[in-house]
Amino acid sequence: MGPAFQMYLIDRDEHLHRLPDSQFEVMLTDPETHSFPQFSGQPIRAANVLVELTNRIPTSVRWITYHMMTFDRTGCFDAGRFQRQEFSKHEEGAGRVLARMTSESQDECTGVDAADRSATRGGAWVPSASAACAIDAAVLCGNRRPRL
């Protein structure tokens, strides 16, 4: 059948919550209409998973990206901050590719400043072994997770 994306949010108690793509799109475009009081004032870890499906059944994980999502005191997603972090990740990655292609150092090649690199570092995380296992189980074993 082909690839599909699945997004999971991991709260501070290591509980996974499935975030439908349609809801994430609304959070990006109009965050005030979709608040999550349970995440108020917290940075929440997120995993965006590209899953290979065969006959609508997950057969493998192609890749996973890890993000940080910040929510304000009312539980509204900070879409602007998230987009800045994602943009800086792409900009930094493109700089590394260009640096390799031109044999120049990354700093000479990209013009990515320290603020951009700080945004990049603030936008990612590395999963614990238990979080990685929980994500794999949710994706490949069909372990149902609460949907937001």
RAKA-V796385 format. One record per helix or strand of 2 or more residues. SS is the DSSP state (@ for helix, = for strand). FROM is the first residue (numbers start at 1). LEN is the number of residues. If there is no record, write none. Layout:
ss:from:len
SS:FROM:LEN
SS:FROM:LEN
This chain:
ss:from:len
=:2:9
=:16:4
@:21:9
@:31:3
@:37:3
=:43:12
=:57:15
@:79:24
@:106:5
@:114:9
@:129:12
=:146:2
